Amino acid sequence: MLQLEKLSFPDGLEAIGERAFKGCEAIRTLTLPDSVTALGAEAFANGNLKKLTLPGSIKEIPAGAFYWQLYLPSIVIPEGVTSIGEHAFEMNSSVKAITLPSTLRSVGECAFMCMSIGYYNQSLTSLTIPEGVTDIGAYAFTGYDKMSRLSLPSTLKTIGKGAFGWTSLKKLVIPEGITEIAELAFGAGEYTSVTLPDSLAVIGSQIFGEMKTKVAVGAPSVKKVPQVGFVPSRAEAMSSLTPQRPSTPSVPAL
């Protein structure tokens, strides 16, 4: 295991390869220069970063790039980034704020997921997905147990399986424009009010957790509604929120 504590990148550096600094647990601060335009998969995975600064020159954040960084207090994705790959920031359990850019168009599977045995995010309470985002992958934001506010954009078209599972959301308005919500997309919640849009065409099974009151359903264009759409309990929904993920390292003592 590398014990590298400091990184200083030369001016003009354009790319950082796959797994280049994976497992460098002693590094606490990381600033990438504006010249960097490409990162490899898992480039900085399995570390202990406490501060991360990314340049706007990067257009895509690849799979697992910052996977398993348990001590980051915030994640700021700069303007210019258009896509965030699968598992890119998974298991950042200390994050209190996630800032996404207006240039973002897609969020990959498990990109910000924070759910594992004994681990959930207990800090982040609100999340805004910016206008321009069209697709949110499966389990992308699952595991934010204290998240009580969620804002979704009118540009959103699809929400993947379990994308916002295990939160504290009680009221949810899904905007016009969304055409498909996959199974368990908002599972394991405790909703009191949910409003669905007229644009919705496909609703997956068990998309919400236990409902406390009625659901306000507009959506006259819905073509497919499963037999079990709204009624599983929180525990039942959670039993299905089990995506595949990269192998997890042991948690070091700081």
KELUMDREN-805433 format. One line per field, with one value per residue: residue in three letters; x, y, z of N, C-alpha, C in turn. Coordinates in nm, 3 decimals. Example, Ala and Ser with C-alpha at 12.3 -4.5 7.8 and 13.67 -1.06 7.14 Angstrom:
REM KELUMDREN-805433
type = c(ala;ser);
n.px = c(1.319;1.285);
n.py = c(-0.569;-0.225);
n.pz = c(0.780;0.708);
ca.px = c(1.230;1.367);
ca.py = c(-0.450;-0.106);
ca.pz = c(0.780;0.714);
c.px = c(1.320;1.290);
c.py = c(-0.330;0.003);
c.pz = c(0.780;0.787);
END
This chain:
REM KELUMDREN-805433
type = c(met;leu;gln;leu;glu;lys;leu;ser;phe;pro;asp;gly;leu;glu;ala;ile;gly;glu;arg;ala;phe;lys;gly;cys;glu;ala;ile;arg;thr;leu;thr;leu;pro;asp;ser;val;thr;ala;leu;gly;ala;glu;ala;phe;ala;asn;gly;asn;leu;lys;lys;leu;thr;leu;pro;gly;ser;ile;lys;glu;ile;pro;ala;gly;ala;phe;tyr;trp;gln;leu;tyr;leu;pro;ser;ile;val;ile;pro;glu;gly;val;thr;ser;ile;gly;glu;his;ala;phe;glu;met;asn;ser;ser;val;lys;ala;ile;thr;leu;pro;ser;thr;leu;arg;ser;val;gly;glu;cys;ala;phe;met;cys;met;ser;ile;gly;tyr;tyr;asn;gln;ser;leu;thr;ser;leu;thr;ile;pro;glu;gly;val;thr;asp;ile;gly;ala;tyr;ala;phe;thr;gly;tyr;asp;lys;met;ser;arg;leu;ser;leu;pro;ser;thr;leu;lys;thr;ile;gly;lys;gly;ala;phe;gly;trp;thr;ser;leu;lys;lys;leu;val;ile;pro;glu;gly;ile;thr;glu;ile;ala;glu;leu;ala;phe;gly;ala;gly;glu;tyr;thr;ser;val;thr;leu;pro;asp;ser;leu;ala;val;ile;gly;ser;gln;ile;phe;gly;glu;met;lys;thr;lys;val;ala;val;gly;ala;pro;ser;val;lys;lys;val;pro;gln;val;gly;phe;val;pro;ser;arg;ala;glu;ala;met;ser;ser;leu;thr;pro;gln;arg;pro;ser;thr;pro;ser;val;pro;ala;leu);
n.px = c(0.084;0.060;0.222;0.224;0.212;0.187;0.096;0.211;0.139;0.273;0.267;0.082;0.026;-0.186;-0.337;-0.437;-0.378;-0.552;-0.621;-0.402;-0.332;-0.455;-0.546;-0.378;-0.366;-0.269;-0.283;-0.438;-0.527;-0.622;-0.556;-0.625;-0.459;-0.551;-0.485;-0.536;-0.729;-0.835;-0.922;-0.837;-1.014;-1.090;-0.883;-0.818;-0.917;-1.019;-0.909;-0.825;-0.916;-0.968;-1.011;-1.099;-1.029;-1.141;-1.070;-1.232;-1.169;-1.197;-1.416;-1.553;-1.609;-1.467;-1.548;-1.551;-1.362;-1.320;-1.387;-1.486;-1.403;-1.405;-1.403;-1.447;-1.590;-1.740;-1.850;-1.771;-1.861;-1.719;-1.819;-1.851;-1.811;-1.975;-2.064;-2.092;-1.938;-2.012;-2.010;-1.840;-1.815;-1.883;-1.967;-1.888;-1.918;-1.920;-2.000;-2.149;-2.255;-2.337;-2.248;-2.361;-2.292;-2.427;-2.373;-2.391;-2.511;-2.563;-2.581;-2.412;-2.460;-2.476;-2.322;-2.301;-2.369;-2.427;-2.426;-2.377;-2.293;-2.334;-2.275;-2.402;-2.495;-2.520;-2.530;-2.585;-2.856;-3.009;-3.059;-2.993;-3.066;-2.940;-3.088;-3.078;-2.973;-3.046;-3.055;-3.052;-2.873;-2.908;-2.936;-2.797;-2.804;-2.856;-2.895;-2.873;-2.959;-3.064;-3.159;-3.394;-3.494;-3.539;-3.468;-3.570;-3.488;-3.660;-3.569;-3.514;-3.541;-3.531;-3.527;-3.329;-3.328;-3.375;-3.262;-3.291;-3.311;-3.370;-3.394;-3.495;-3.710;-4.029;-4.218;-4.267;-4.226;-4.243;-4.118;-4.274;-4.197;-4.041;-4.034;-4.004;-3.986;-3.792;-3.803;-3.820;-3.715;-3.752;-3.748;-3.792;-3.866;-4.052;-4.304;-4.543;-4.669;-4.688;-4.640;-4.706;-4.601;-4.777;-4.639;-4.536;-4.478;-4.403;-4.406;-4.212;-4.199;-4.277;-4.193;-4.198;-4.158;-4.320;-4.638;-4.783;-5.002;-5.234;-5.142;-5.084;-5.182;-5.134;-5.061;-5.200;-5.105;-4.972;-4.862;-4.787;-4.826;-4.719;-4.842;-4.773;-4.704;-4.678;-4.675;-4.485;-4.324;-4.077;-3.869;-3.908;-3.861;-3.591;-3.470;-3.437;-3.259;-2.979;-2.721;-2.445;-2.102;-1.769;-1.491;-1.456;-1.227;-1.053;-1.137;-0.933;-0.780;-0.787);
n.py = c(-0.120;0.216;0.495;0.757;1.102;1.361;1.531;1.680;1.824;1.868;2.166;2.160;1.892;1.649;1.413;1.152;0.826;0.502;0.383;0.516;0.646;0.491;0.375;0.537;0.624;0.813;1.066;1.377;1.615;1.714;1.867;1.921;2.029;2.287;2.202;1.934;1.707;1.454;1.167;0.845;0.535;0.467;0.626;0.770;0.612;0.456;0.606;0.865;1.129;1.469;1.707;1.813;1.938;1.996;2.054;2.259;2.173;1.905;1.683;1.446;1.239;0.947;0.593;0.491;0.681;0.835;0.661;0.532;0.732;0.822;1.054;1.303;1.623;1.769;1.769;1.912;1.944;2.072;2.337;2.243;1.971;1.694;1.435;1.183;0.900;0.548;0.447;0.655;0.839;0.680;0.570;0.792;0.877;1.089;1.320;1.637;1.811;1.820;1.952;2.011;2.072;2.301;2.207;1.936;1.622;1.350;1.100;0.832;0.477;0.402;0.624;0.819;0.668;0.566;0.336;0.059;-0.234;-0.132;0.128;0.442;0.756;1.016;1.285;1.460;1.661;1.778;1.794;1.909;1.846;1.966;2.169;2.038;1.786;1.464;1.190;0.963;0.720;0.375;0.335;0.569;0.776;0.647;0.580;0.807;0.883;1.094;1.278;1.510;1.684;1.717;1.824;1.802;1.825;1.974;1.874;1.610;1.271;0.990;0.783;0.573;0.233;0.214;0.467;0.683;0.563;0.481;0.729;1.028;1.146;1.289;1.439;1.468;1.597;1.512;1.632;1.757;1.601;1.381;1.046;0.782;0.586;0.375;0.053;0.057;0.313;0.527;0.389;0.252;0.475;0.720;0.838;1.103;1.253;1.246;1.358;1.287;1.332;1.436;1.351;1.101;0.769;0.506;0.317;0.166;-0.135;-0.116;0.153;0.342;0.371;0.276;0.418;0.696;0.861;0.954;0.927;1.173;1.142;1.236;1.197;1.082;0.956;0.725;0.408;0.168;0.019;-0.147;-0.431;-0.413;-0.115;0.094;0.011;-0.140;-0.200;-0.005;-0.173;-0.396;-0.286;-0.216;-0.463;-0.525;-0.344;-0.390;-0.345;-0.436;-0.377;-0.227;-0.398;-0.347;-0.170;-0.222;-0.010;0.249;0.361;0.695);
n.pz = c(0.000;-0.091;0.067;0.003;0.065;-0.034;-0.336;-0.628;-0.921;-1.249;-1.455;-1.750;-1.757;-1.892;-1.873;-1.645;-1.562;-1.543;-1.220;-1.115;-0.872;-0.686;-0.368;-0.222;0.073;0.252;0.149;0.186;0.073;-0.252;-0.552;-0.881;-1.176;-1.419;-1.669;-1.695;-1.870;-1.881;-1.690;-1.565;-1.503;-1.164;-1.068;-0.834;-0.633;-0.321;-0.094;0.149;0.128;0.226;0.112;-0.209;-0.527;-0.841;-1.189;-1.442;-1.690;-1.724;-1.877;-1.842;-1.565;-1.474;-1.426;-1.091;-1.009;-0.773;-0.577;-0.259;-0.057;0.240;0.396;0.284;0.309;0.130;-0.212;-0.510;-0.830;-1.114;-1.347;-1.683;-1.676;-1.814;-1.777;-1.522;-1.418;-1.346;-1.006;-0.938;-0.719;-0.511;-0.180;-0.024;0.262;0.447;0.330;0.319;0.139;-0.205;-0.507;-0.824;-1.174;-1.426;-1.674;-1.669;-1.788;-1.755;-1.495;-1.370;-1.290;-0.949;-0.887;-0.679;-0.468;-0.133;0.052;0.243;0.431;0.750;0.681;0.600;0.457;0.679;0.678;0.456;0.366;0.168;-0.189;-0.514;-0.841;-1.136;-1.401;-1.728;-1.689;-1.805;-1.760;-1.489;-1.333;-1.214;-0.864;-0.812;-0.617;-0.379;-0.030;0.131;0.413;0.567;0.389;0.310;0.128;-0.217;-0.538;-0.865;-1.216;-1.501;-1.736;-1.706;-1.807;-1.759;-1.469;-1.290;-1.155;-0.808;-0.769;-0.588;-0.337;0.011;0.181;0.363;0.251;0.231;0.097;-0.249;-0.569;-0.894;-1.188;-1.495;-1.805;-1.746;-1.848;-1.775;-1.484;-1.305;-1.134;-0.778;-0.762;-0.584;-0.351;-0.017;0.127;0.325;0.244;0.233;0.047;-0.298;-0.624;-0.955;-1.299;-1.604;-1.825;-1.779;-1.876;-1.816;-1.524;-1.281;-1.072;-0.724;-0.674;-0.475;-0.117;0.188;0.196;0.355;0.319;0.056;-0.296;-0.533;-0.847;-1.169;-1.466;-1.713;-1.937;-1.874;-1.959;-1.859;-1.558;-1.278;-1.088;-0.820;-0.717;-0.531;-0.264;-0.093;0.224;0.407;0.493;0.327;0.075;0.100;0.101;-0.160;-0.259;-0.364;-0.524;-0.747;-0.666;-0.668;-0.508;-0.159;0.047;0.363;0.641;0.729;1.037;1.137);
ca.px = c(0.000;0.139;0.212;0.244;0.137;0.166;0.102;0.228;0.134;0.339;0.187;0.080;-0.021;-0.315;-0.414;-0.396;-0.423;-0.632;-0.567;-0.271;-0.306;-0.548;-0.492;-0.288;-0.450;-0.211;-0.310;-0.557;-0.571;-0.592;-0.593;-0.580;-0.437;-0.646;-0.441;-0.584;-0.856;-0.883;-0.888;-0.864;-1.101;-1.036;-0.755;-0.791;-1.007;-0.972;-0.820;-0.878;-0.917;-1.053;-1.039;-1.081;-1.057;-1.135;-1.073;-1.340;-1.119;-1.240;-1.552;-1.614;-1.547;-1.483;-1.594;-1.473;-1.249;-1.300;-1.461;-1.445;-1.335;-1.501;-1.388;-1.472;-1.709;-1.820;-1.809;-1.809;-1.830;-1.708;-1.881;-1.776;-1.831;-2.102;-2.110;-2.028;-1.944;-2.060;-1.930;-1.737;-1.800;-1.956;-1.922;-1.837;-2.020;-1.917;-2.037;-2.262;-2.307;-2.297;-2.281;-2.353;-2.288;-2.534;-2.331;-2.407;-2.621;-2.596;-2.518;-2.406;-2.503;-2.406;-2.222;-2.287;-2.432;-2.361;-2.495;-2.308;-2.319;-2.283;-2.243;-2.498;-2.463;-2.607;-2.497;-2.647;-3.000;-3.080;-2.988;-3.054;-3.017;-2.957;-3.148;-2.985;-2.955;-3.153;-3.060;-2.991;-2.858;-2.953;-2.873;-2.703;-2.803;-2.912;-2.823;-2.863;-3.067;-3.119;-3.200;-3.537;-3.533;-3.484;-3.520;-3.541;-3.503;-3.762;-3.502;-3.495;-3.625;-3.536;-3.472;-3.296;-3.366;-3.319;-3.178;-3.300;-3.358;-3.324;-3.382;-3.600;-3.806;-4.170;-4.294;-4.191;-4.291;-4.165;-4.157;-4.313;-4.086;-3.995;-4.116;-3.990;-3.930;-3.764;-3.842;-3.752;-3.643;-3.759;-3.784;-3.752;-3.895;-4.169;-4.370;-4.680;-4.726;-4.611;-4.710;-4.647;-4.630;-4.856;-4.550;-4.490;-4.532;-4.374;-4.377;-4.162;-4.258;-4.232;-4.110;-4.195;-4.168;-4.449;-4.710;-4.861;-5.129;-5.260;-5.052;-5.152;-5.139;-5.192;-5.008;-5.297;-5.037;-4.903;-4.898;-4.751;-4.821;-4.711;-4.941;-4.724;-4.637;-4.658;-4.710;-4.395;-4.273;-3.937;-3.783;-3.921;-3.794;-3.447;-3.420;-3.407;-3.160;-2.851;-2.644;-2.307;-2.009;-1.629;-1.454;-1.433;-1.110;-1.075;-1.140;-0.817;-0.796;-0.722);
ca.py = c(0.000;0.338;0.589;0.889;1.200;1.484;1.522;1.807;1.792;1.969;2.241;2.095;1.754;1.641;1.292;1.066;0.695;0.415;0.338;0.578;0.675;0.412;0.323;0.632;0.660;0.921;1.195;1.441;1.724;1.689;1.972;1.888;2.151;2.315;2.137;1.795;1.691;1.316;1.082;0.704;0.469;0.441;0.698;0.809;0.532;0.396;0.697;0.935;1.272;1.560;1.822;1.778;2.046;1.947;2.161;2.257;2.116;1.764;1.673;1.324;1.177;0.806;0.494;0.467;0.774;0.876;0.562;0.503;0.843;0.832;1.172;1.427;1.692;1.822;1.735;2.015;1.909;2.203;2.362;2.181;1.826;1.655;1.304;1.125;0.757;0.458;0.433;0.760;0.893;0.590;0.553;0.914;0.877;1.209;1.435;1.719;1.887;1.782;2.058;1.962;2.184;2.315;2.135;1.792;1.561;1.215;1.050;0.688;0.382;0.404;0.731;0.880;0.577;0.561;0.233;-0.067;-0.288;-0.044;0.261;0.526;0.896;1.076;1.427;1.537;1.675;1.824;1.771;1.968;1.799;2.085;2.164;1.986;1.643;1.386;1.051;0.929;0.575;0.292;0.351;0.681;0.853;0.566;0.571;0.935;0.855;1.218;1.369;1.538;1.773;1.678;1.902;1.736;1.918;1.948;1.807;1.469;1.179;0.859;0.764;0.432;0.149;0.247;0.586;0.767;0.478;0.500;0.869;1.073;1.224;1.269;1.500;1.460;1.638;1.471;1.732;1.721;1.568;1.246;0.947;0.649;0.570;0.233;-0.009;0.095;0.439;0.605;0.288;0.262;0.607;0.730;0.949;1.145;1.317;1.228;1.404;1.235;1.420;1.387;1.294;0.969;0.661;0.375;0.316;0.037;-0.192;-0.074;0.273;0.416;0.292;0.276;0.544;0.736;0.916;0.928;0.974;1.254;1.090;1.293;1.094;1.007;0.887;0.606;0.289;0.048;0.032;-0.282;-0.465;-0.356;0.007;0.193;-0.034;-0.215;-0.130;0.038;-0.291;-0.479;-0.219;-0.221;-0.597;-0.532;-0.243;-0.457;-0.341;-0.482;-0.265;-0.269;-0.450;-0.238;-0.191;-0.202;0.131;0.279;0.454;0.825);
ca.pz = c(0.000;-0.101;0.177;-0.053;0.142;-0.109;-0.480;-0.697;-1.063;-1.333;-1.550;-1.881;-1.746;-1.959;-1.840;-1.534;-1.604;-1.458;-1.090;-1.098;-0.731;-0.607;-0.244;-0.156;0.186;0.333;0.086;0.243;-0.015;-0.392;-0.647;-1.015;-1.254;-1.527;-1.793;-1.698;-1.943;-1.875;-1.577;-1.585;-1.406;-1.030;-1.058;-0.695;-0.549;-0.196;-0.023;0.267;0.097;0.302;0.025;-0.350;-0.621;-0.978;-1.288;-1.541;-1.815;-1.731;-1.927;-1.791;-1.448;-1.509;-1.329;-0.970;-0.999;-0.634;-0.499;-0.121;0.010;0.351;0.481;0.211;0.360;0.019;-0.348;-0.605;-0.968;-1.180;-1.476;-1.792;-1.668;-1.875;-1.729;-1.405;-1.441;-1.241;-0.884;-0.937;-0.583;-0.421;-0.043;0.039;0.367;0.529;0.247;0.365;0.026;-0.340;-0.601;-0.961;-1.267;-1.526;-1.795;-1.648;-1.863;-1.706;-1.373;-1.388;-1.188;-0.820;-0.893;-0.547;-0.374;-0.003;0.128;0.258;0.565;0.854;0.630;0.530;0.475;0.779;0.681;0.349;0.390;0.049;-0.315;-0.633;-0.971;-1.217;-1.534;-1.827;-1.666;-1.868;-1.714;-1.360;-1.335;-1.103;-0.733;-0.820;-0.493;-0.272;0.097;0.203;0.507;0.623;0.283;0.320;0.019;-0.346;-0.651;-0.992;-1.327;-1.604;-1.848;-1.673;-1.883;-1.697;-1.335;-1.283;-1.041;-0.678;-0.782;-0.468;-0.229;0.150;0.218;0.455;0.173;0.262;-0.012;-0.372;-0.693;-1.009;-1.286;-1.630;-1.893;-1.714;-1.915;-1.716;-1.350;-1.289;-1.008;-0.654;-0.783;-0.461;-0.253;0.123;0.180;0.412;0.177;0.266;-0.071;-0.421;-0.744;-1.078;-1.413;-1.717;-1.926;-1.737;-1.957;-1.757;-1.380;-1.239;-0.952;-0.592;-0.691;-0.350;0.004;0.255;0.178;0.472;0.270;-0.085;-0.399;-0.634;-0.976;-1.291;-1.556;-1.793;-2.047;-1.827;-2.037;-1.785;-1.414;-1.223;-0.986;-0.695;-0.755;-0.428;-0.130;-0.005;0.341;0.398;0.507;0.207;-0.036;0.121;0.072;-0.303;-0.296;-0.347;-0.648;-0.746;-0.647;-0.660;-0.378;-0.063;0.130;0.504;0.676;0.814;1.148;1.113);
c.px = c(0.088;0.115;0.242;0.154;0.104;0.178;0.117;0.238;0.198;0.238;0.196;0.038;-0.163;-0.400;-0.351;-0.458;-0.504;-0.555;-0.431;-0.235;-0.406;-0.479;-0.393;-0.361;-0.396;-0.238;-0.441;-0.614;-0.528;-0.646;-0.536;-0.566;-0.535;-0.608;-0.493;-0.720;-0.913;-0.832;-0.919;-0.953;-1.026;-0.904;-0.718;-0.882;-0.937;-0.870;-0.888;-0.877;-1.012;-1.084;-1.006;-1.120;-1.034;-1.140;-1.190;-1.298;-1.157;-1.386;-1.627;-1.538;-1.572;-1.524;-1.496;-1.361;-1.217;-1.382;-1.399;-1.351;-1.426;-1.500;-1.405;-1.597;-1.798;-1.762;-1.862;-1.764;-1.830;-1.789;-1.792;-1.792;-1.969;-2.153;-2.027;-2.047;-1.989;-1.959;-1.829;-1.710;-1.871;-1.887;-1.843;-1.930;-2.022;-1.966;-2.161;-2.327;-2.251;-2.343;-2.256;-2.363;-2.405;-2.500;-2.355;-2.529;-2.659;-2.516;-2.526;-2.452;-2.414;-2.306;-2.196;-2.348;-2.354;-2.435;-2.415;-2.337;-2.253;-2.255;-2.362;-2.450;-2.565;-2.594;-2.571;-2.798;-3.078;-2.993;-3.066;-2.986;-3.042;-3.031;-3.042;-2.962;-3.075;-3.166;-2.987;-2.991;-2.905;-2.869;-2.781;-2.692;-2.869;-2.828;-2.804;-2.981;-3.134;-3.167;-3.351;-3.587;-3.461;-3.551;-3.474;-3.567;-3.610;-3.702;-3.488;-3.593;-3.640;-3.468;-3.452;-3.340;-3.296;-3.242;-3.177;-3.356;-3.297;-3.291;-3.488;-3.701;-3.949;-4.261;-4.208;-4.278;-4.197;-4.210;-4.203;-4.189;-4.033;-4.091;-4.111;-3.925;-3.914;-3.803;-3.756;-3.680;-3.641;-3.794;-3.731;-3.765;-4.015;-4.254;-4.510;-4.748;-4.633;-4.697;-4.635;-4.687;-4.715;-4.769;-4.509;-4.559;-4.512;-4.338;-4.330;-4.227;-4.197;-4.148;-4.103;-4.198;-4.309;-4.514;-4.795;-4.997;-5.138;-5.149;-5.132;-5.099;-5.213;-5.171;-5.112;-5.232;-4.967;-4.956;-4.872;-4.740;-4.820;-4.817;-4.902;-4.643;-4.599;-4.657;-4.606;-4.350;-4.128;-3.843;-3.788;-3.850;-3.643;-3.389;-3.384;-3.302;-3.019;-2.773;-2.506;-2.215;-1.866;-1.598;-1.418;-1.312;-1.146;-1.069;-1.025;-0.853;-0.720;-0.668);
c.py = c(0.125;0.430;0.731;0.990;1.327;1.458;1.662;1.776;1.903;2.042;2.170;1.950;1.744;1.521;1.217;0.930;0.617;0.372;0.401;0.602;0.603;0.360;0.414;0.695;0.777;1.060;1.252;1.550;1.695;1.803;1.935;2.016;2.164;2.246;1.995;1.788;1.551;1.244;0.938;0.648;0.441;0.513;0.733;0.732;0.486;0.483;0.760;1.086;1.349;1.688;1.782;1.898;1.995;2.064;2.147;2.200;1.969;1.760;1.551;1.274;1.027;0.717;0.482;0.565;0.813;0.785;0.544;0.610;0.882;0.966;1.305;1.496;1.748;1.775;1.844;1.970;2.038;2.213;2.307;2.030;1.791;1.520;1.256;0.975;0.676;0.447;0.546;0.815;0.805;0.580;0.672;0.948;1.001;1.334;1.506;1.796;1.832;1.892;2.008;2.078;2.186;2.242;1.984;1.739;1.423;1.180;0.898;0.606;0.390;0.519;0.795;0.791;0.572;0.462;0.105;-0.117;-0.197;0.097;0.322;0.669;0.958;1.228;1.511;1.541;1.722;1.805;1.835;1.909;1.912;2.061;2.122;1.837;1.567;1.245;1.034;0.777;0.506;0.319;0.473;0.759;0.776;0.576;0.700;0.944;0.980;1.315;1.387;1.631;1.730;1.759;1.836;1.833;1.878;1.875;1.656;1.380;1.043;0.859;0.615;0.363;0.194;0.378;0.673;0.685;0.516;0.646;0.900;1.160;1.188;1.327;1.503;1.503;1.601;1.556;1.674;1.698;1.428;1.144;0.809;0.654;0.420;0.183;0.041;0.230;0.526;0.512;0.316;0.403;0.604;0.848;0.975;1.207;1.299;1.274;1.357;1.322;1.355;1.316;1.150;0.859;0.524;0.393;0.176;-0.011;-0.133;0.055;0.358;0.320;0.301;0.413;0.574;0.793;0.892;0.982;1.054;1.213;1.162;1.188;1.016;0.927;0.760;0.482;0.160;0.079;-0.108;-0.304;-0.410;-0.232;0.095;0.139;-0.107;-0.132;-0.091;-0.082;-0.379;-0.418;-0.232;-0.358;-0.613;-0.432;-0.298;-0.460;-0.402;-0.361;-0.317;-0.323;-0.335;-0.270;-0.184;-0.053;0.162;0.371;0.581;0.883);
c.pz = c(0.000;0.018;0.132;0.017;0.063;-0.258;-0.538;-0.846;-1.147;-1.423;-1.686;-1.877;-1.801;-1.915;-1.724;-1.559;-1.502;-1.334;-1.058;-0.952;-0.641;-0.482;-0.175;-0.037;0.269;0.274;0.140;0.152;-0.157;-0.477;-0.783;-1.097;-1.370;-1.658;-1.806;-1.766;-1.932;-1.751;-1.613;-1.476;-1.276;-1.004;-0.915;-0.598;-0.421;-0.124;0.096;0.245;0.188;0.223;-0.118;-0.437;-0.762;-1.076;-1.385;-1.674;-1.832;-1.774;-1.872;-1.669;-1.461;-1.393;-1.213;-0.943;-0.855;-0.541;-0.361;-0.065;0.128;0.424;0.409;0.266;0.250;-0.113;-0.441;-0.744;-1.049;-1.309;-1.586;-1.794;-1.722;-1.826;-1.611;-1.414;-1.322;-1.127;-0.864;-0.798;-0.481;-0.285;0.011;0.155;0.455;0.455;0.301;0.250;-0.104;-0.434;-0.742;-1.059;-1.366;-1.655;-1.786;-1.724;-1.811;-1.583;-1.378;-1.269;-1.064;-0.807;-0.757;-0.438;-0.243;0.087;0.126;0.398;0.669;0.809;0.556;0.547;0.569;0.780;0.576;0.367;0.268;-0.075;-0.428;-0.757;-1.070;-1.349;-1.634;-1.812;-1.725;-1.811;-1.581;-1.349;-1.209;-0.977;-0.723;-0.689;-0.379;-0.145;0.172;0.300;0.563;0.514;0.283;0.210;-0.109;-0.455;-0.780;-1.108;-1.427;-1.724;-1.827;-1.749;-1.815;-1.560;-1.315;-1.156;-0.913;-0.672;-0.657;-0.351;-0.095;0.180;0.323;0.382;0.213;0.154;-0.137;-0.490;-0.807;-1.127;-1.420;-1.715;-1.870;-1.777;-1.849;-1.579;-1.324;-1.151;-0.892;-0.663;-0.658;-0.344;-0.115;0.176;0.273;0.365;0.229;0.145;-0.190;-0.539;-0.868;-1.197;-1.522;-1.820;-1.898;-1.817;-1.893;-1.610;-1.342;-1.111;-0.826;-0.597;-0.566;-0.232;0.061;0.246;0.302;0.433;0.121;-0.175;-0.500;-0.770;-1.088;-1.397;-1.636;-1.905;-2.003;-1.899;-1.960;-1.637;-1.355;-1.117;-0.850;-0.730;-0.639;-0.286;-0.046;0.115;0.318;0.404;0.382;0.088;-0.022;0.087;-0.075;-0.347;-0.276;-0.478;-0.633;-0.733;-0.648;-0.522;-0.286;0.023;0.277;0.535;0.770;0.929;1.120;1.243);
END
